[in-house]
C-alpha cells in the first residue's frame, strides 16, 4: 500500500504536538521525528537501562532506546502502549518507523502510545562493535560444506572471545533477556500491560514474551510468524514454496519459458556442482573480484531474493533461465552489488547471539539435515544456522524455551501465502496453542506484508478497538513475474 504525502501530512496535522508537560517519562525528550519520506511528526525519544545478563549477579547495565509516538487522544493514552518488535534479529524498530511503515505507526496512535523499540544491541541502543575475525573464505576455490561450517564456527568463537575481552557479557544476548527487556520497558512507562506488534524475529520475541510475561501483555499482532523452534526453517517447506511460485507462473506468459521452476533450479544447481563458473566481477572502484561461482553461492543468492514475490523473485527466476542458456549477464549484474566478497568473516553480537541461543531441537535438526540433502536450497535459507548451532553450548536456551506458547491472550496473525522466509504451514503450527487467535491469510503477499493492502491496517484497527475481526482472507493482485529484465 502507498499513501501519498498529502494524506500523511493531513493525518499528521491532526496530532497534538508533544510538550515537555505531556506525560513524559524518565530519560525522555520531545523531538520532531522525520521519516525517510520527509514527513515529520512530533514524538518523544527515550531510553531505559537493563541488566546485560540477568543470570549474572555482576552484570553491568546497558541502554535500550526507543521512540514513542503519543496516543492521539486522552482516552487512547489510557490503553496499553503498543510496542513494535522489529525482525532480523538485529532490525531497528526506530528504523522501521522511518521507513515505509511510518503511516502505519501513525495510524496505530489511535489506539494508544506506539513505541518503536530498538531491541538490546540494535539501532540506537547500546551495542558491541561489529567483530571482524581473522577467518577468510576464499572465493576463487571450491569450498565444501564442512570447510564452510568449520570456518564460520572458528570465526564465531573468535568473535565471542573478542567481545568477552572487551567486558561484554555475550550470554545476555538471548531472546529470553530480550523479552524481559519488554517488561522493564512496561515498568519504565508505568503501564500495567503492553500490547505487542511484531514481524518475523519480532514475532519470535513476542511468542517468548507471551510465555514469560502473560499477565503483562494485553494484545498481540503478529505477521510472518517464526515459532520458538523455527529459527531454522525446514528445507522441504522451501521446496513447497517454489511449487507455489510455479502456480503463479502458470497464470502468466512466463509459463512457456518456465514450465517447471523446481526442475530448472535443480538443473542449474547440478551444472554448477559439476562445473563451477569462473567469474571476474567488476567493482565500482575499478578493481575486479575473482570468483568461482558454485552451487552453494546460487543457493545463497536465491535465499536472499525470495522473501517477497516482487522484482527480486522475478530477477532470480530470470537468472536461472539465463544460466540454463549459458548466459551470465544477469548474474554478473547482481553480483556487482557486492553480495559475496573475500573480506574476513564478521558478526554482530545481537543477531549471532539471538539465533544461536534460540537454536533448534535435536529432532528438528535431524529432520533439517535429512531434507537438506535433496532440497532446492539445502541449508542456505538459514545460513549460518544451523552450522553455528551450539557453537557455544552455554548460550543455548534449551528445549523448554523452544516449546510453543499456550495462551489465551487475544492475538491477530497475518500470513502471506507467498512468504519465502516463514512458511504459512509452519506459521500455523507456531500459533496452534493460542486459543484466542484470529489468523488471516493475505493471498499473494510475501514476508513483508504490513503495507501490502489497506485492509491489513483496517483489520488491525478493528482488533485494537476490541471488536471481532473478520477471518476472511485478504486478496492481493497476482504478482507479475514475467519481466524479462527486472530493474
VMD Tcl script that draws the C-alpha trace (Angstrom):
set ca {
  {0.00 0.00 0.00}
  {1.22 3.52 -0.79}
  {-0.14 6.58 0.97}
  {0.52 9.93 -0.64}
  {2.45 12.62 1.18}
  {-0.70 14.76 1.16}
  {-2.67 12.12 3.06}
  {0.14 11.57 5.53}
  {0.51 15.30 6.08}
  {-3.21 15.63 6.69}
  {-3.11 12.80 9.21}
  {-0.04 14.16 10.99}
  {-1.61 17.64 11.18}
  {-4.35 16.32 13.47}
  {-1.85 15.05 16.04}
  {-1.42 17.28 19.06}
  {2.22 18.39 19.45}
  {4.24 16.78 22.22}
  {5.24 19.12 25.00}
  {7.53 18.69 27.98}
  {4.50 18.64 30.26}
  {2.71 15.88 28.38}
  {3.21 12.52 30.11}
  {6.98 12.47 29.85}
  {8.72 9.51 31.43}
  {12.28 9.34 32.80}
  {15.07 9.84 30.24}
  {12.70 11.21 27.59}
  {12.75 14.35 25.46}
  {10.44 15.75 22.81}
  {11.63 15.52 19.21}
  {10.41 16.10 15.69}
  {10.53 12.66 14.10}
  {11.34 12.65 10.39}
  {10.54 9.66 8.19}
  {12.63 8.76 5.17}
  {9.81 10.18 3.05}
  {10.46 13.62 4.55}
  {7.21 13.57 6.53}
  {7.51 14.69 10.14}
  {5.56 14.31 13.36}
  {6.01 15.25 16.99}
  {7.31 12.37 19.08}
  {9.42 11.51 22.11}
  {12.75 9.72 22.23}
  {13.87 7.96 25.37}
  {15.84 5.15 26.90}
  {15.90 2.84 29.90}
  {18.63 0.75 31.46}
  {18.56 -3.04 31.77}
  {20.98 -5.69 33.06}
  {23.07 -7.06 30.21}
  {22.59 -10.54 31.65}
  {20.06 -11.08 34.43}
  {21.58 -14.51 35.11}
  {24.84 -12.85 36.13}
  {24.64 -11.06 39.51}
  {27.63 -8.93 38.50}
  {26.11 -7.88 35.17}
  {26.62 -4.33 34.00}
  {23.65 -2.26 32.81}
  {23.15 -1.42 29.14}
  {21.00 1.22 27.46}
  {17.91 0.37 25.39}
  {16.50 3.19 23.23}
  {13.08 3.84 21.76}
  {10.92 6.46 20.09}
  {7.43 6.96 21.50}
  {4.59 8.26 19.34}
  {1.98 9.51 21.87}
  {-1.64 8.46 21.53}
  {-3.94 10.82 19.64}
  {-6.46 11.23 22.45}
  {-6.53 11.16 26.23}
  {-8.81 8.13 26.08}
  {-6.38 6.22 23.84}
  {-3.48 7.18 26.10}
  {-5.10 5.10 28.86}
  {-4.79 1.94 26.73}
  {-1.81 -0.40 26.87}
  {1.16 1.03 24.93}
  {1.77 -0.77 21.62}
  {5.40 -1.94 21.38}
  {6.77 -2.61 17.88}
  {9.23 -5.53 17.70}
  {11.39 -5.50 14.58}
  {12.56 -8.57 12.71}
  {16.02 -9.83 11.93}
  {17.15 -10.49 14.58}
  {19.03 -7.21 14.50}
  {16.45 -4.93 12.88}
  {15.77 -1.46 14.27}
  {12.26 -0.55 15.39}
  {13.12 3.13 15.07}
  {14.50 2.49 11.59}
  {11.29 0.68 10.63}
  {9.22 3.67 11.77}
  {11.32 5.88 9.50}
  {10.86 3.50 6.58}
  {7.72 2.75 4.56}
  {5.72 1.67 7.67}
  {5.66 5.23 9.00}
  {1.95 5.69 8.04}
  {1.07 2.53 9.98}
  {2.88 3.73 13.11}
  {0.95 6.98 12.82}
  {-2.37 5.19 12.32}
  {-1.93 2.97 15.38}
  {-1.71 6.07 17.62}
  {-5.49 5.99 17.51}
  {-5.28 3.10 19.98}
  {-2.51 4.15 22.34}
  {1.11 5.21 22.62}
  {3.15 3.45 19.92}
  {6.71 2.51 20.86}
  {9.35 1.94 18.17}
  {11.77 -0.16 20.23}
  {15.39 -0.70 19.32}
  {15.93 -4.05 20.99}
  {19.10 -4.62 23.01}
  {22.17 -4.47 20.82}
  {20.40 -2.88 17.83}
  {19.95 0.54 16.24}
  {20.31 3.43 18.68}
  {20.58 1.09 21.68}
  {23.94 0.36 23.26}
  {25.76 -2.35 21.36}
  {29.07 -4.07 20.86}
  {31.13 -3.12 17.85}
  {30.93 -5.48 14.91}
  {33.60 -8.17 15.21}
  {35.84 -8.79 12.22}
  {37.52 -12.17 12.63}
  {40.78 -13.40 11.15}
  {38.99 -16.11 9.15}
  {38.66 -15.71 5.38}
  {36.79 -17.98 2.96}
  {38.42 -17.73 -0.48}
  {36.02 -17.03 -3.33}
  {38.22 -18.47 -6.06}
  {38.30 -22.09 -4.94}
  {35.79 -24.83 -4.22}
  {34.70 -24.93 -0.58}
  {32.94 -27.94 0.93}
  {30.08 -27.66 3.42}
  {32.43 -28.98 6.10}
  {35.03 -26.31 5.34}
  {32.43 -23.54 5.41}
  {30.97 -24.82 8.68}
  {34.42 -25.03 10.27}
  {35.33 -21.52 9.13}
  {32.16 -19.94 10.48}
  {32.42 -21.82 13.77}
  {36.02 -20.67 14.26}
  {35.09 -17.10 13.35}
  {32.09 -17.01 15.73}
  {34.16 -18.47 18.56}
  {36.92 -15.94 17.91}
  {34.40 -13.09 17.99}
  {32.88 -14.30 21.25}
  {36.33 -14.24 22.81}
  {36.96 -10.72 21.46}
  {33.70 -9.42 22.94}
  {34.37 -11.12 26.28}
  {37.80 -9.47 26.38}
  {36.04 -6.12 25.89}
  {33.98 -6.75 29.03}
  {30.77 -7.67 27.21}
  {28.61 -10.47 28.61}
  {27.85 -12.35 25.41}
  {25.42 -14.64 27.24}
  {22.99 -11.78 27.73}
  {22.09 -11.66 24.04}
  {19.27 -14.17 24.02}
  {15.56 -13.91 23.27}
  {14.73 -14.52 26.94}
  {16.77 -11.49 28.04}
  {15.29 -9.54 25.14}
  {11.75 -10.44 26.25}
  {12.46 -9.40 29.84}
  {13.53 -6.02 28.48}
  {9.92 -5.58 27.31}
  {8.76 -5.93 30.91}
  {11.34 -3.39 32.03}
  {10.02 -1.05 29.33}
  {6.48 -1.60 30.63}
  {7.58 -0.62 34.13}
  {9.51 2.35 32.75}
  {6.28 3.58 31.13}
  {4.27 2.96 34.28}
  {1.90 0.65 32.42}
  {0.10 -2.37 33.83}
  {0.22 -4.07 30.44}
  {1.67 -3.57 26.96}
  {0.46 -4.77 23.58}
  {2.98 -6.31 21.19}
  {3.22 -5.78 17.44}
  {5.90 -7.85 15.74}
  {7.05 -9.39 12.48}
  {9.43 -12.28 11.70}
  {12.00 -12.43 14.53}
  {9.81 -9.84 16.26}
  {7.06 -12.47 16.34}
  {9.55 -14.99 17.76}
  {10.32 -12.49 20.51}
  {6.62 -11.81 21.09}
  {5.85 -15.54 21.47}
  {8.63 -15.81 24.06}
  {7.20 -12.82 25.91}
  {3.74 -14.40 25.89}
  {5.23 -17.37 27.76}
  {7.32 -15.32 30.17}
  {5.04 -12.33 30.86}
  {1.43 -13.45 30.24}
  {-0.07 -11.23 32.95}
  {1.52 -8.11 31.47}
  {0.50 -8.47 27.80}
  {-2.81 -7.07 26.64}
  {-2.98 -7.85 22.91}
  {-0.63 -9.17 20.23}
  {-0.44 -8.52 16.47}
  {1.98 -10.69 14.50}
  {2.96 -11.18 10.88}
  {5.23 -13.72 9.21}
  {5.45 -15.75 12.38}
  {8.67 -17.51 13.37}
  {7.96 -20.11 16.06}
  {10.23 -20.71 19.02}
  {11.64 -23.86 17.38}
  {11.67 -22.37 13.88}
  {14.86 -20.33 13.82}
  {16.00 -22.98 11.33}
  {13.37 -23.48 8.61}
  {12.56 -26.88 7.13}
  {14.09 -27.28 3.63}
  {11.01 -29.19 2.47}
  {8.89 -26.08 3.13}
  {11.19 -24.12 0.82}
  {10.56 -26.65 -1.94}
  {6.81 -26.26 -1.37}
  {7.25 -22.51 -1.70}
  {8.81 -22.85 -5.16}
  {5.94 -25.12 -6.17}
  {3.57 -22.32 -5.10}
  {5.60 -19.85 -7.17}
  {5.15 -22.17 -10.15}
  {1.42 -21.85 -9.58}
  {1.77 -18.10 -10.11}
  {3.97 -18.58 -13.17}
  {1.33 -20.87 -14.67}
  {-1.11 -17.95 -14.77}
  {1.07 -15.70 -16.95}
  {3.06 -15.84 -20.20}
  {6.24 -16.82 -18.35}
  {4.81 -20.34 -18.20}
  {6.06 -21.06 -21.72}
  {9.63 -20.28 -20.64}
  {9.41 -21.79 -17.14}
  {7.10 -24.81 -17.20}
  {8.82 -26.33 -14.14}
  {10.73 -23.92 -11.88}
  {12.00 -26.55 -9.40}
  {13.35 -28.66 -12.29}
  {15.06 -25.59 -13.77}
  {16.68 -24.79 -10.46}
  {17.86 -28.36 -9.89}
  {19.35 -28.41 -13.39}
  {21.32 -25.19 -12.83}
  {22.50 -26.39 -9.41}
  {23.65 -29.70 -10.86}
  {25.60 -27.92 -13.58}
  {27.28 -25.59 -11.07}
  {28.13 -28.51 -8.80}
  {29.86 -30.31 -11.67}
  {31.47 -27.23 -13.19}
  {31.61 -24.02 -11.12}
  {31.71 -20.78 -13.11}
  {34.94 -18.75 -13.06}
  {33.93 -15.08 -12.98}
  {35.71 -11.73 -12.99}
  {33.30 -9.31 -11.31}
  {33.97 -5.60 -11.93}
  {33.75 -3.43 -8.82}
  {32.73 0.22 -8.58}
  {36.28 1.28 -7.71}
  {37.63 -0.19 -10.96}
  {39.04 -3.35 -9.41}
  {37.77 -6.86 -10.09}
  {36.81 -9.74 -7.84}
  {37.77 -13.22 -8.98}
  {35.11 -15.73 -8.02}
  {34.46 -19.40 -8.64}
  {30.65 -19.32 -8.59}
  {29.35 -22.58 -7.11}
  {26.07 -24.29 -6.31}
  {26.18 -23.02 -2.73}
  {26.54 -19.45 -3.96}
  {23.47 -19.83 -6.17}
  {21.50 -21.32 -3.28}
  {22.58 -18.46 -1.04}
  {21.63 -15.93 -3.69}
  {18.18 -17.48 -4.02}
  {17.73 -17.38 -0.26}
  {18.35 -13.62 -0.30}
  {15.79 -12.95 -3.05}
  {12.64 -14.91 -2.19}
  {11.17 -13.15 0.85}
  {8.56 -11.34 -1.24}
  {7.02 -12.06 -4.66}
  {8.30 -8.90 -6.30}
  {11.14 -7.75 -8.53}
  {13.84 -9.74 -6.74}
  {11.97 -13.01 -7.18}
  {11.38 -12.16 -10.84}
  {15.07 -11.37 -11.25}
  {16.01 -14.65 -9.58}
  {13.80 -16.68 -11.91}
  {15.32 -14.99 -14.96}
  {18.82 -15.54 -13.58}
  {18.15 -19.27 -13.51}
  {16.78 -19.04 -17.06}
  {19.86 -17.16 -18.25}
  {22.29 -19.58 -16.61}
  {20.48 -22.52 -18.17}
  {21.29 -20.89 -21.54}
  {24.96 -20.26 -20.52}
  {24.31 -16.52 -20.22}
  {25.94 -14.95 -17.15}
  {24.95 -11.34 -17.87}
  {22.11 -11.06 -15.37}
  {24.07 -12.97 -12.72}
  {27.00 -10.59 -13.12}
  {24.77 -7.54 -12.70}
  {23.50 -8.99 -9.42}
  {26.94 -9.97 -8.14}
  {28.22 -6.44 -8.81}
  {26.12 -5.39 -5.84}
  {28.71 -7.00 -3.58}
  {26.76 -9.93 -2.20}
  {29.96 -12.00 -2.00}
  {33.46 -10.86 -1.14}
  {36.71 -12.10 0.36}
  {36.58 -9.91 3.46}
  {37.23 -11.68 6.77}
  {34.11 -13.23 8.31}
  {32.38 -10.78 10.63}
  {29.48 -10.82 13.07}
  {27.20 -8.51 15.02}
  {26.67 -9.79 18.54}
  {22.90 -9.38 18.79}
  {21.81 -11.40 15.72}
  {24.50 -14.02 16.28}
  {23.56 -14.46 19.93}
  {19.80 -14.46 19.42}
  {19.81 -17.07 16.65}
  {22.34 -19.38 18.28}
  {20.61 -19.15 21.67}
  {17.16 -19.94 20.23}
  {18.79 -22.85 18.41}
  {16.96 -25.98 17.36}
  {15.86 -29.24 18.96}
  {17.88 -32.33 18.07}
  {14.79 -33.92 16.47}
  {14.18 -30.95 14.20}
  {17.89 -30.65 13.37}
  {17.95 -34.28 12.22}
  {14.92 -33.59 10.01}
  {16.50 -30.43 8.57}
  {19.75 -32.22 7.75}
  {17.91 -35.11 6.10}
  {15.71 -32.83 3.97}
  {18.64 -30.60 3.01}
  {20.32 -33.42 1.11}
  {17.82 -33.23 -1.74}
  {16.05 -29.89 -1.30}
  {16.48 -26.92 -3.63}
  {18.27 -24.57 -1.25}
  {19.75 -27.07 1.18}
  {20.81 -25.31 4.38}
  {21.33 -21.91 2.78}
  {17.98 -20.34 3.73}
  {19.05 -20.30 7.38}
  {22.76 -19.61 6.85}
  {24.87 -19.56 9.00}
  {22.43 -21.57 11.09}
  {22.30 -24.49 11.74}
  {26.06 -24.59 11.19}
  {26.51 -22.42 14.28}
  {24.05 -24.40 16.40}
  {25.69 -24.96 19.79}
  {29.00 -23.43 18.70}
  {28.89 -22.24 22.32}
  {26.77 -24.59 24.43}
  {26.45 -22.10 27.30}
  {24.42 -19.82 25.04}
  {21.71 -22.34 24.09}
  {18.33 -21.71 25.78}
  {17.24 -25.35 25.76}
  {14.18 -27.23 24.58}
  {11.85 -25.79 27.23}
  {12.32 -22.39 25.60}
  {11.58 -23.88 22.17}
  {8.13 -25.18 23.17}
  {5.39 -23.04 21.61}
  {3.21 -20.97 23.95}
  {-0.22 -21.99 25.19}
  {-2.06 -18.72 25.68}
  {-5.47 -17.04 25.72}
  {-4.06 -13.55 25.06}
  {-6.02 -12.00 22.15}
  {-3.79 -12.43 19.11}
  {-4.11 -11.36 15.47}
  {-1.84 -13.06 12.92}
  {-1.28 -12.23 9.25}
  {0.40 -14.80 6.97}
  {1.39 -14.22 3.36}
  {0.61 -17.13 1.05}
  {3.88 -16.44 -0.85}
  {6.12 -15.79 2.14}
  {9.55 -17.10 1.16}
  {11.05 -16.80 4.65}
  {8.49 -18.04 7.18}
  {6.19 -20.51 5.50}
  {2.40 -20.48 6.10}
  {2.17 -24.11 7.23}
  {4.87 -23.59 9.86}
  {3.30 -20.33 10.97}
  {0.06 -22.18 11.64}
  {1.95 -24.72 13.72}
  {3.72 -22.00 15.72}
  {0.43 -20.40 16.84}
  {-1.59 -23.59 17.28}
  {-1.53 -23.21 21.08}
  {-3.13 -19.74 21.01}
  {-6.79 -20.19 21.95}
  {-7.87 -16.58 21.34}
  {-6.49 -16.31 17.81}
  {-7.61 -14.63 14.59}
  {-5.41 -15.89 11.75}
  {-5.74 -14.14 8.39}
  {-4.19 -15.23 5.11}
  {-3.03 -12.44 2.81}
  {-3.20 -14.08 -0.60}
  {-0.12 -13.49 -2.81}
  {1.61 -11.49 -0.06}
  {5.17 -12.25 0.95}
  {7.15 -11.82 4.14}
  {6.87 -8.02 4.48}
  {3.11 -7.70 4.34}
  {2.02 -4.98 6.76}
  {1.81 -2.41 3.94}
  {0.57 -4.86 1.32}
  {-3.07 -3.77 1.49}
  {-5.14 -1.08 3.28}
  {-7.23 -3.95 4.60}
  {-4.33 -5.10 6.82}
  {-4.47 -1.74 8.61}
  {-8.27 -1.91 8.78}
  {-8.16 -5.29 10.50}
  {-5.54 -4.01 12.94}
  {-7.77 -1.04 13.81}
  {-10.69 -3.40 14.46}
  {-8.54 -5.67 16.62}
  {-7.07 -2.90 18.77}
  {-10.58 -1.48 19.20}
  {-11.53 -4.77 20.85}
  {-14.03 -5.71 18.16}
  {-14.42 -9.03 16.32}
  {-12.08 -9.26 13.33}
  {-13.09 -10.92 10.07}
  {-11.19 -14.12 9.23}
  {-11.84 -13.60 5.51}
  {-8.59 -13.79 3.51}
  {-7.22 -10.53 2.13}
  {-6.72 -10.82 -1.63}
  {-3.88 -9.09 -3.47}
  {-3.33 -8.94 -7.24}
  {-1.39 -11.75 -8.87}
  {2.32 -10.79 -8.75}
  {3.94 -10.21 -12.13}
  {6.98 -12.47 -12.54}
  {7.10 -12.25 -16.33}
  {9.57 -9.40 -16.68}
  {12.47 -10.31 -18.92}
  {14.90 -7.90 -17.24}
  {13.52 -6.53 -13.94}
  {15.05 -3.21 -12.93}
}
mol new
graphics top color blue
foreach p $ca { graphics top sphere $p radius 0.5 }
foreach p [lrange $ca 0 end-1] q [lrange $ca 1 end] { graphics top cylinder $p $q radius 0.2 }
display resetview
